[in-house]
Amino acid sequence: MAFLDRVPDHRNLRTQRFSLLLLPHDDVYFEDYSANMYRPGHEQEPIEGRIKVCASCLVFDPKDYNHPIYSFPHKDIQDYTSWVDSRHNISGFKLTTKHYTKMKEANLVRPWQNERPSTPQTFAFSPTFAGCHELLPRLQQLYFAWKDKTYTETQTMLADITKRHQAGITFNMGWIEDLSEQVNLLRWRKRRDNLQ
């Protein structure tokens, strides 16, 4: 039975639970950031994970599989504000929401839990490497696109935000994975110019 010692334990390997399939249809995924989340009532227990910024929601994917993936729809968020905890020298942003969704708790595929607390809940986030000055304006822009707008107005604003985001991305030659790959810059430049 010595061979059992060498069998890898796949439960300890870090694989992403987040998938684009967890997002609503036609949602746009912008980028992600490493961050800690502070839940209401558990401010002393930060949860390590990644923030996924999307057009219709903010998603938090914890590293610990025992915690669920949290999804905060922008339309149900009451506000995004900057946040500073001077006692622990932590800064970031916080959101107040009246609805959020918990998915894949304990890494089990089962129905999502829609949480609608009687009073709005405040969640705080502290980005690990990025500054709040780079993350908060994007979130406030998405919040504004969803707040008190018609469906058509929201979709128009989201299309504009998406177009500006894609136009701001420059091609990095470090993204090439194989030396045999070729970059078709002419085609890429045409696409970029059409977006502007």
C-alpha positions in Angstrom: 0.0 0.0 0.0 3.0 2.3 -0.3 1.8 3.6 -3.6 -1.2 5.4 -1.8 1.3 7.9 -0.3 2.1 9.2 -3.8 -1.4 9.7 -5.0 -2.0 13.5 -5.3 -4.7 15.0 -3.3 -6.7 17.0 -5.8 -8.7 18.8 -3.1 -5.6 20.8 -2.1 -4.7 22.0 -5.6 -6.0 25.5 -6.3 -8.2 25.5 -9.3 -10.6 28.3 -10.0 -14.2 27.7 -9.2 -15.3 30.8 -11.0 -16.5 30.2 -14.5 -18.2 32.6 -17.1 -21.1 30.2 -16.9 -21.9 31.5 -13.5 -22.6 35.0 -15.0 -25.9 36.0 -16.5 -26.4 35.6 -20.3 -24.6 38.4 -22.3 -22.7 39.7 -19.3 -19.2 41.2 -19.9 -16.3 40.1 -17.8 -13.8 43.0 -17.4 -11.0 41.9 -15.1 -10.1 40.5 -11.7 -8.2 41.6 -8.6 -6.7 39.8 -5.6 -8.5 41.0 -2.5 -9.8 40.3 1.0 -13.5 40.4 1.8 -14.9 41.3 5.2 -18.5 40.0 5.8 -21.0 41.8 8.0 -20.7 40.5 11.6 -17.3 38.9 10.8 -15.1 42.0 10.3 -12.2 40.4 12.2 -12.1 37.4 9.8 -11.0 38.4 6.3 -11.6 36.0 3.5 -8.8 35.8 0.9 -9.9 35.6 -2.7 -10.4 37.3 -6.1 -12.8 40.1 -7.1 -14.3 39.6 -10.6 -15.6 42.8 -12.1 -18.4 42.2 -14.6 -20.9 44.5 -16.3 -24.0 43.2 -14.3 -22.4 42.1 -11.0 -19.4 42.0 -8.8 -18.3 38.5 -8.0 -16.0 37.4 -5.1 -14.3 34.0 -5.5 -12.7 32.9 -2.1 -9.6 30.8 -2.1 -11.1 28.6 0.7 -13.6 26.2 -0.9 -15.6 26.1 2.3 -16.8 29.6 1.6 -19.3 30.2 -1.2 -18.7 32.4 -4.2 -20.6 35.7 -3.7 -22.3 37.6 -6.5 -23.5 41.1 -5.9 -25.7 42.4 -8.8 -25.0 46.1 -9.5 -28.8 46.9 -9.7 -29.3 45.8 -6.1 -26.3 47.7 -4.6 -27.2 50.9 -2.8 -23.7 52.4 -3.0 -20.0 51.9 -3.4 -17.8 54.0 -1.1 -14.1 54.1 -0.1 -13.4 52.4 3.2 -10.5 52.8 5.7 -9.9 50.7 8.9 -7.4 52.8 10.8 -7.1 50.2 13.6 -5.7 47.6 11.3 -4.2 50.0 8.6 -6.5 48.6 5.9 -8.1 50.5 3.1 -10.4 49.5 0.2 -14.0 50.0 -0.6 -17.4 48.8 0.7 -20.7 48.1 -0.8 -24.1 48.1 0.7 -26.6 45.7 -0.8 -30.1 44.4 -0.3 -29.6 41.2 -2.3 -26.7 38.9 -3.1 -26.2 35.3 -4.2 -24.1 32.5 -2.7 -22.9 29.8 -5.1 -20.9 26.6 -4.8 -20.6 26.6 -1.0 -18.1 23.8 0.1 -17.5 23.4 -3.7 -20.7 21.6 -4.2 -22.9 22.1 -7.2 -26.4 22.8 -5.9 -29.0 25.5 -6.2 -27.8 29.0 -5.6 -28.9 30.7 -2.4 -30.4 34.1 -3.0 -30.0 36.2 0.2 -32.4 39.1 0.7 -31.8 40.3 4.3 -34.4 42.5 6.0 -31.8 45.3 6.4 -29.1 46.2 3.8 -25.8 44.4 4.4 -22.4 46.1 4.1 -19.4 44.1 2.7 -15.9 45.6 2.7 -13.2 44.7 0.3 -9.5 45.4 0.5 -7.6 44.9 -2.8 -4.2 43.2 -2.2 -2.1 44.7 -5.0 -4.3 47.2 -6.8 -5.2 50.5 -5.3 -8.8 51.4 -4.5 -8.3 54.5 -6.8 -8.2 52.2 -9.8 -11.0 49.8 -8.9 -13.6 52.1 -7.3 -14.2 54.4 -10.3 -15.0 51.4 -12.5 -17.5 50.0 -10.0 -19.1 53.4 -9.5 -19.5 53.7 -13.2 -21.2 50.3 -13.5 -23.4 51.2 -10.5 -24.4 54.4 -12.2 -25.3 52.5 -15.4 -27.7 50.3 -13.4 -29.2 52.8 -11.0 -32.7 54.1 -11.9 -32.3 53.5 -15.6 -34.5 51.8 -18.2 -33.2 48.6 -19.8 -32.3 50.5 -23.0 -30.4 53.2 -21.2 -28.5 50.6 -19.1 -27.5 48.5 -22.1 -26.4 51.7 -24.0 -24.2 52.8 -21.1 -22.8 49.2 -20.7 -21.9 49.0 -24.4 -20.1 52.4 -24.1 -18.2 51.2 -21.0 -17.3 48.0 -22.7 -16.1 49.7 -25.8 -13.9 52.1 -23.8 -12.4 49.2 -21.8 -11.6 47.2 -24.9 -10.1 50.2 -26.6 -7.8 50.8 -23.6 -6.3 47.3 -23.8 -2.9 47.2 -25.7 -1.5 44.0 -27.0 1.4 42.7 -24.9 3.8 40.5 -26.7 4.3 38.5 -23.5 0.8 37.0 -24.1 2.3 34.9 -26.9 2.7 31.4 -25.5 4.6 29.7 -28.3 7.4 30.9 -30.6 5.5 29.6 -33.6 2.6 32.0 -33.0 2.3 35.0 -35.2 0.6 38.3 -34.4 -1.6 39.6 -37.0 -1.3 43.3 -36.0 -3.1 44.7 -39.0 -6.2 42.7 -38.1 -5.9 43.6 -34.4 -5.4 47.4 -35.2 -8.5 47.4 -37.5 -10.6 45.8 -34.7 -9.2 48.3 -32.1 -9.9 51.3 -34.4 -13.4 50.1 -35.1 -14.1 50.1 -31.3 -13.0 53.7 -30.9 
